[in-house]
Amino acid sequence: MHPNPAFHDADTAQNLAFARARGFGVLAVSAAEAPLISHVPFLISQDGAWADLHLVRSNPIVRALKEARPAKIAVSGPDGYVSPDWYGVPDQVPTWNYVAVHLTGKLELRPDEELRGLLDRQSAFYETRLAPKPPWTTGKMDAEALARMMRMIVPARMRITGADGTWKLSQNKPEAARAAAAEKIAGGTGAELEELAALMRQVSTRS
């Protein structure tokens, strides 16, 4: 997380809502030589107490989970380069605006019998966003084919103890300078720049 407290104006509920809506992040578990990393889709419970996910059975993280382990899920949002020229005020430096939330907790494997329910909940969560397309369900698969694929993955759950967010949106700049940068950033370089520009414009209403 960025050390400047100006960029930590979102509360736990906002950070959890952001991570829940994204539903995808980078899972990290400590190991002897280097952290074990995996990119995972996940579901956060309504009360924000845990995140459910699945992993390929051959994933090194699965082998490391003989018992619950401390873990983090890093969730990235929109991001973009900010040119000093865009602020309209002197003596500025280049920077990068972005939104990121880190979920902290303990990761554990779950019983295999929970896997089908997890897959159904995950697909329903994502398929709903594709409406009016009729949703895909596991019921559309041949039972043997589904069972074969399910044998390759395992369910896991991270019990969430913290949700910290960096919302770096030029809060440390005068409002006019931030608005000017928001106008330019949408045509710049980065990811989801229109959404980033909108968030920069909304800073005063979020604070």
C-alpha positions as CSV (number, residue, x, y, z in Angstrom):
1,M,0.0,0.0,0.0
2,H,1.1,3.6,-0.8
3,P,2.4,5.2,2.5
4,N,0.7,8.6,1.9
5,P,-2.4,8.6,4.1
6,A,-4.1,11.0,1.6
7,F,-4.6,8.0,-0.6
8,H,-6.3,5.9,2.1
9,D,-9.6,7.7,2.3
10,A,-11.7,4.6,1.5
11,D,-13.1,2.7,4.5
12,T,-13.1,-1.1,4.9
13,A,-16.6,-1.4,3.4
14,Q,-15.6,0.5,0.3
15,N,-12.4,-1.6,-0.1
16,L,-14.4,-4.9,0.3
17,A,-17.0,-3.7,-2.2
18,F,-14.3,-2.9,-4.7
19,A,-12.7,-6.3,-4.3
20,R,-16.0,-8.1,-4.5
21,A,-17.0,-6.3,-7.7
22,R,-13.7,-7.1,-9.4
23,G,-13.7,-10.7,-8.3
24,F,-10.2,-11.4,-9.6
25,G,-6.8,-10.9,-8.0
26,V,-3.3,-12.1,-7.3
27,L,-3.0,-14.6,-4.4
28,A,0.3,-14.6,-2.5
29,V,1.4,-17.1,0.1
30,S,4.8,-17.0,1.8
31,A,7.4,-19.6,1.0
32,A,11.1,-20.2,1.8
33,E,12.7,-18.9,-1.5
34,A,10.0,-16.5,-2.8
35,P,6.3,-16.0,-2.3
36,L,4.0,-18.4,-4.1
37,I,1.8,-16.4,-6.5
38,S,-1.4,-17.4,-8.4
39,H,-4.0,-15.4,-10.3
40,V,-7.4,-16.4,-9.1
41,P,-11.1,-15.5,-9.4
42,F,-12.8,-15.3,-6.0
43,L,-16.1,-14.6,-4.3
44,I,-16.3,-12.5,-1.1
45,S,-19.1,-13.4,1.4
46,Q,-21.7,-10.7,2.0
47,D,-20.4,-10.0,5.5
48,G,-16.8,-9.7,4.2
49,A,-15.6,-12.5,6.5
50,W,-14.0,-14.7,3.8
51,A,-13.1,-15.1,0.1
52,D,-13.8,-18.4,-1.6
53,L,-11.7,-19.6,-4.5
54,H,-10.4,-22.7,-6.3
55,L,-7.0,-23.7,-7.3
56,V,-5.6,-26.3,-9.7
57,R,-4.6,-29.3,-7.6
58,S,-1.0,-29.2,-8.9
59,N,-0.6,-25.6,-7.9
60,P,2.4,-25.3,-5.4
61,I,0.1,-23.3,-3.1
62,V,-2.1,-26.4,-2.7
63,R,0.9,-28.4,-1.7
64,A,1.8,-25.8,0.9
65,L,-1.6,-25.8,2.5
66,K,-1.1,-28.7,4.9
67,E,-2.5,-26.3,7.4
68,A,-3.9,-22.8,7.2
69,R,-1.3,-20.2,6.0
70,P,-1.2,-16.4,6.1
71,A,-2.0,-15.0,2.6
72,K,-2.9,-11.9,0.7
73,I,-5.0,-11.3,-2.4
74,A,-4.0,-8.1,-4.3
75,V,-6.8,-6.7,-6.4
76,S,-5.9,-4.2,-9.1
77,G,-8.3,-1.6,-10.5
78,P,-7.9,1.2,-13.1
79,D,-4.5,2.8,-13.5
80,G,-2.8,5.4,-15.6
81,Y,0.2,7.6,-16.0
82,V,-0.2,11.3,-15.0
83,S,1.9,13.9,-16.9
84,P,3.0,16.9,-14.8
85,D,1.9,19.1,-17.8
86,W,-1.8,18.2,-17.2
87,Y,-2.1,19.8,-13.7
88,G,-1.7,23.4,-15.0
89,V,0.5,24.2,-12.0
90,P,4.3,24.5,-11.9
91,D,6.9,22.2,-10.3
92,Q,5.1,18.9,-10.5
93,V,6.6,15.4,-11.3
94,P,5.3,12.4,-13.2
95,T,3.3,9.9,-11.3
96,W,0.9,7.0,-11.7
97,N,-2.7,7.0,-10.4
98,Y,-4.3,3.7,-9.5
99,V,-6.7,1.8,-7.3
100,A,-5.6,-1.3,-5.5
101,V,-7.0,-3.3,-2.6
102,H,-5.1,-5.9,-0.5
103,L,-7.1,-8.5,1.3
104,T,-5.2,-10.1,4.2
105,G,-6.1,-13.3,6.0
106,K,-5.5,-17.0,6.5
107,L,-5.9,-19.4,3.5
108,E,-7.1,-23.0,4.0
109,L,-8.2,-25.9,1.8
110,R,-11.9,-26.8,2.0
111,P,-13.5,-30.2,1.6
112,D,-13.9,-31.5,-2.0
113,E,-17.7,-31.8,-1.5
114,E,-17.9,-28.0,-1.4
115,L,-16.4,-27.6,-4.9
116,R,-19.5,-28.0,-7.0
117,G,-21.4,-25.4,-5.0
118,L,-18.5,-23.0,-5.2
119,L,-18.2,-23.4,-9.0
120,D,-22.0,-22.9,-9.3
121,R,-21.8,-19.7,-7.2
122,Q,-18.8,-18.4,-9.1
123,S,-20.3,-19.0,-12.6
124,A,-23.6,-17.4,-11.5
125,F,-21.8,-14.3,-10.2
126,Y,-20.0,-13.7,-13.5
127,E,-22.7,-15.0,-15.9
128,T,-25.2,-12.5,-14.4
129,R,-23.1,-9.7,-15.8
130,L,-23.5,-11.0,-19.3
131,A,-27.3,-10.6,-19.4
132,P,-29.4,-10.8,-21.5
133,K,-27.3,-13.9,-22.5
134,P,-28.8,-17.0,-21.0
135,P,-26.5,-18.0,-18.1
136,W,-24.1,-20.9,-18.4
137,T,-24.4,-23.5,-15.6
138,T,-22.5,-26.6,-14.8
139,G,-25.8,-28.4,-15.5
140,K,-25.1,-27.9,-19.2
141,M,-22.0,-30.2,-19.0
142,D,-21.9,-34.0,-19.4
143,A,-21.7,-35.3,-15.9
144,E,-18.6,-37.4,-16.5
145,A,-16.7,-34.5,-18.2
146,L,-17.6,-32.2,-15.3
147,A,-16.5,-34.8,-12.7
148,R,-13.2,-35.3,-14.6
149,M,-12.5,-31.6,-14.6
150,M,-13.5,-31.2,-11.0
151,R,-10.9,-33.8,-10.0
152,M,-8.2,-31.3,-11.2
153,I,-9.1,-28.5,-8.9
154,V,-9.7,-27.9,-5.1
155,P,-11.7,-25.4,-3.2
156,A,-10.1,-23.0,-0.8
157,R,-11.1,-20.2,1.5
158,M,-9.3,-17.2,2.9
159,R,-10.7,-15.9,6.1
160,I,-10.3,-12.1,5.8
161,T,-8.7,-10.2,8.6
162,G,-8.0,-6.9,6.7
163,A,-9.0,-5.0,3.6
164,D,-6.6,-2.1,2.9
165,G,-6.9,0.1,-0.2
166,T,-4.8,2.6,-2.0
167,W,-7.0,5.0,-4.0
168,K,-4.3,7.2,-5.6
169,L,-6.5,9.8,-7.4
170,S,-4.5,13.1,-7.0
171,Q,-6.2,13.9,-3.7
172,N,-3.0,15.7,-2.8
173,K,-3.5,18.2,-5.6
174,P,-5.7,21.3,-5.7
175,E,-9.2,20.4,-7.0
176,A,-8.7,22.4,-10.3
177,A,-5.4,20.6,-11.0
178,R,-7.0,17.2,-10.3
179,A,-9.9,18.0,-12.6
180,A,-7.5,19.1,-15.3
181,A,-5.5,15.9,-15.0
182,A,-8.7,13.9,-15.1
183,E,-9.7,15.4,-18.4
184,K,-6.3,14.4,-20.0
185,I,-5.8,11.0,-18.4
186,A,-8.7,9.4,-20.2
187,G,-6.7,9.8,-23.4
188,G,-3.4,8.7,-21.9
189,T,-1.7,5.4,-21.2
190,G,-2.8,2.8,-18.7
191,A,-5.9,0.6,-18.1
192,E,-9.6,1.4,-17.7
193,L,-8.7,5.1,-18.1
194,E,-12.3,6.4,-18.4
195,E,-13.1,4.8,-15.1
196,L,-10.0,6.2,-13.5
197,A,-10.9,9.7,-14.8
198,A,-14.4,9.3,-13.3
199,L,-12.9,8.3,-9.9
200,M,-10.6,11.3,-10.0
201,R,-13.6,13.6,-10.5
202,Q,-15.5,12.0,-7.7
203,V,-12.7,12.4,-5.1
204,S,-14.4,15.4,-3.4
205,T,-17.7,13.5,-3.0
206,R,-15.9,10.4,-1.6
207,S,-13.8,12.2,1.0
